[in-house]
Amino acid sequence: MKENLKKISNSIRMNIIKSVSAAKSGHPGGSLSIADILTVLYFEKMNIDPKNPKDLNRDRFVLSKGHSAPALYCTLAERGYFPKEELLGLRKYESNLQGHPDMKKVIGVDMSTGSLGQGLSAANGMALAGKLDKSSYRVYSILGDGEVQEGQIWEAAMSAAHYKLDNLTAFLDLNGLQIDGSNEEIMSISPIDEKFKSFGWNVVTIDGHCIEEISKAIDDAKATKGKPTIIICKTVKGKGVSFMENNVNWHGSAPNKEETEKALAELEGGEK
C-alpha cells in the first residue's frame, strides 16, 4: 500500500506541473507540498465515491488554501472524478478548472475557496451540521501556514473547540514560505503547536511527506474524542522538483517549457 500511494502522489505531482505549465500561471510550490496529504486522504482514508459525489454520508474536504487548487484538481482526476485530460484546461476561459476551486463547476469539490482564512469556518459548519444530524461523516481541511496569520482562522479554531468538533481534522501545510518570503520574516506563527493547544485542539506534528506518519495521524484524529485535531505537517514547498524546493519564487510562477521538461524528468525518477 505504501509504495502504491507514493506512486499516486508522484503522478499527482507530475500532473500539477503539466497543468500549471499548460496554463502558464498558477501556484506549483504549495500544490506540490500537499500532494502526499491529499493522496492518503483520497486513496486510503476518506469515505468517498467518485460515482456518487453528492452522497450525504460522504466525508467532506475543504481546501482552505484555495490557490493550491492544482493539487486538488489533480487528486480528483487521479481518483476518477473527471478525466485527466481536463487538467490541461486549468485557468482557461472555457474550463471549469479555474484558479480557485468552484463547488458549482467541479465535481468532487465540497466548498468554493480562494479568499484565505475562510475555509476552516466552512469546515466547522459542515462538521457541526454532521453532529446535529448525528451523521457519521468526517470533515478534513488543509490550511496554509501563511494563511493562519489571518484572524478568522483563530475565530474558527475557538469555535471548533467550543462545539467539540471531534469529527473535524485540519492539516497545516507548514512549508515555511508565503508569497512575500518566509513566515518568520513576514509574520511569525511560532509556536504554532502551542497556540492550537491553547485553543483546545488535539495537536499532532508529523513529516508531511511521510505516508505512514500521515496515515497514523489521521487514525489518531479519529480516535480523539471531544475536541478537533490539527495535524501540523512539516513540508517542503515545491517538493519533488529540485529547483522549486524551498524557493519562494515558485509560490505563484509557472515553469517554462525547459523547466517543465526538467521537472517532469526528475519526477519520472520517482520519490525524492
N, C-alpha and C positions, 0 to 999 in steps of 0.2 A: 504493500500500500504506500509506504513512504516514498519509494522510488517512482511509483506511478504519479504521485502527487507532485513530485519535483519536476517530472516531465511536463505535467499540465501547467505548472507555474511558469516553466520556461517557454512553453508555447504561448501563454498569455503575454509574457514579456515581448516575444517576437512580434506578436500582433499589435501590441502597443506601439512599438517602433514603426511598423508598417503603416498603421493608421495615422499616426501623428505626422509621419513623413509625407503621406499622400495628401493630408490636409494642409501641409506647410504651416501649421500652427497647432498649439495645444500644450499640454503640460506633461512631458515624459518623466521628469525626475520623481515627482510624488506619486505618479502612477506605477512606476517600476518598484517603488519601495513598499507598496501594499499588495503586490501580486501573490505573495505566499499566504497572507492572511485570507484573501479572497478565495484562494484555492482550497484551503482547509474548510472554510465556511461552506462554499458551494458544492464541493465534491466529497465532503465527508460528514459534516455536522448538521447543516440546515435541513429542515423538513420542507422540501420544495419539490415541485413537479412542473417542468417546462411545458408539459401538455395541459396543465391546469394552473396557469399562473395567477389566477384570482381566487384560488382555493381559500376559503375563510379560515381554515385551520393551518395554513402555511406559516412558516417562520417569516419574519419581515427583516429587511435590511435597509438602512439609511446611510448613504454616503454623504456625511456632513461636509467633508472637504470635496465639494462637488466639482471643482476644477480637475480632479483626478478621474473624471468620467471615462477616459480611455481604458483605464484598468477595469472598471465595472462593465463597460460595453464588451470588452474582450473576454471577460469571465462569463458573461451571459451568453455570448456567442459560442464559447467553448462548451458550455453546459447544454446548448441546444435550444435556447430561446428564440434565436433567429440565425439565419445563415451568416457564416464568417465573411462572405463576400461583401456584406453590408458595411463592414468595418472600414472599408476603403472610402466610404462616403462621409466619414467623420467631418463635421463642421461645414459640409457643403450645403448649399441652399435647399436642394430638393431632398436632403436626407433627414431622417428622424433623429439621427445621432448628432446632436448639437454639442456645443462646448460644455454644457452642464446637463445633467440627467433630467428628462421630462417624463413624468409618470403617465402623461396623457398620450405620449407618442411612442415610447419604448417599452416593449413587452418585457416584464420582469423587473421594471423599476418601481419600487414601492413608494418613493417620495421624490418630488422635484426638489433639487437643491442647487445652490450656487452662491447665495449670499451667506458668507461664512458666519458661524456661530449659531445658526438656527436649526441645524439637523438634529442635535441632541434633544431639543424641545419637542420636535416632531416624533422622535423615537419614544420619548416619555409618554406622549399622548397615545401612541399605539400600545405601549406596554400597560398603561393604566386601563385602557379600553379592554385589553385582554384579561386583566384582573377583574374588572367589573362584570365581564361576560363569563367569567370562570372558564376561559379558554386555555388550552394548553400550549399555544404557540409562544415562541420566544422572539425577542427583538434584538437585533445587532446593529451597531453603528460604528463607523470609523471617523475619528476626528483627526485633524492636523495639529501639529504642535504649535504652529503659528496661530492657528485658529483659536486655541484655548486662551489666547490673550484677550479674547472678546468677553465682555461682561455677561452676555446672555448664557454662555456656557456654564457659568457658575450659578446663575439662577436655576438653570435646568438641573445642575448637579445637586443643588439643595432640594429641589422639588422631587427628584428621583429617590433620594434618601428618605424624604418625609413620607412618601407614599409606599415605601418599602418595595420598590420595583425590582424584585429578585429575578424577574423574567427579562430583565434588560442587561445586556452586556455591551460595553463600549470598548473600542480599541483606540489607543492613542498612537498614531504614527510618529514616533519620536525620532525623526531623522536629523534634527538639529538645524535645519535650514528653512528659511522662508524667502519670499520674493526679493526682499531687500538685503539679505545677508543671513547671519546666524541668529538664532533665537537669543543667545546670550548678549549679542550686540544690540539687537532691536528692542527686546523686552524679555528679560529672563523669566522663565516659568518655573525655575527651580525653587524649592524641591517639590516637583510635581506629584510625586507619590504621597508625600505627607499632606499636601493640600487636599487631594481627593480623600485621603483617610479622615482628615478633619471635617470633611463634608458628609461623612458617614458611609463611604463606599468601601467595599471589599477591593483591595488593590493587589494585583499580580504583575510582576515585572519579568519580562522574558526577552529572548532574542527573537525579534520579529521575522527572521528569515529561517528559523529552525522549525520544520514541520512538526516534530514531536512536541516541542515546547508550546507551540500554538494550540495543538490538539489537546494537550493536557490542561492548558489554561482554560480552554472552553469547558472542559469537563468539570474543572474546579468551580467555574462560574455557575454551572448548572446545579452543582451540589450546595452552593451557598444560599442560605435562606434568610429572608428578612432584610436584605439590602442589595442594591445594584452592584455590579462588578465592573471595574475598568481594568483592562489588560494593557499595561504600558509596554509597547513594543519598540525595542531599540532596533532601529533600522538604518539603512544606508540609502540616501537619496540617489536615484539613478542606478539602483542595484542591478548588477549583471552586465553593465556596459562600462568598461574601464574608464573611458574619458568623460562619462557622465557622473560617475560615483563621487559623492561629496562635493559636487561642483554646482554652486548656486546658479550659475549661468544657464543650467538646463531645467530650471524651475518651469519656465514657460517658453522655451525655444524649441523649434522643430529641427531635426537633423537634415542636412542637405543630402544629395544622392551619395556622395562618397562616405559621409558619416553614417548614413543608413546602412550601406553595404558593410562597413566595418563593424557596426553594432550587431547586425544580424550574423555576421561571421563569428563573432565572439559568442553570441548566444547559441549558435549551432553547435558549439563545443560543449554545451551543457552547463550545469550549475557551476558558478564560480566558487 
